[in-house]
Amino acid sequence: MINHLIIIFAFSLPFVGIAEIMYWSYKKEYLRAKAKYLRDVIDQKNDLNSINEPFYTCVYEKWNSGEMPLAEANVMCSLKLERN
């Protein structure tokens, strides 16, 4: 019985370690992509000559005010501007 517990523990430890490494590396990539998108949103919002300026302004304002997360603000503003 104790041998089985040791074997289970020995195999589960590397599995958990690999899962943690994968989680943190993907989270890091996700945060980099989100930061890049946010920089693009801010650049487009500040470009008053762009045809998409109202959309990016809407996304930035909804996200910056804390009203909604970035992904939800993107969807909400695209639906809002699609109707107009």
Phi, psi and omega in degrees: 000313180294326178298320179295319179296321179294318179295315179299315179297318182295324180276331181282331180299311176296324179299313179295320179298315179294319179298319178296316179299315179296317181300310184291326179289320178291325178296321178298316178296319179298315180294324175297315180295320179295319179295319179296316179298318181295320176298320177296320178299314181296319178298315180293324178297322182278349178271095185289344179274351182286143177289336182266008183304318179298321179296310182292327176295317179299313181299313183296316182295319180293322179288315185293327180284348182084007181297322181202160176294164185301316181296317179294321179297322179298313180294314183299316182289325178293322177291320181296316182282338176292324180290330183278000000 
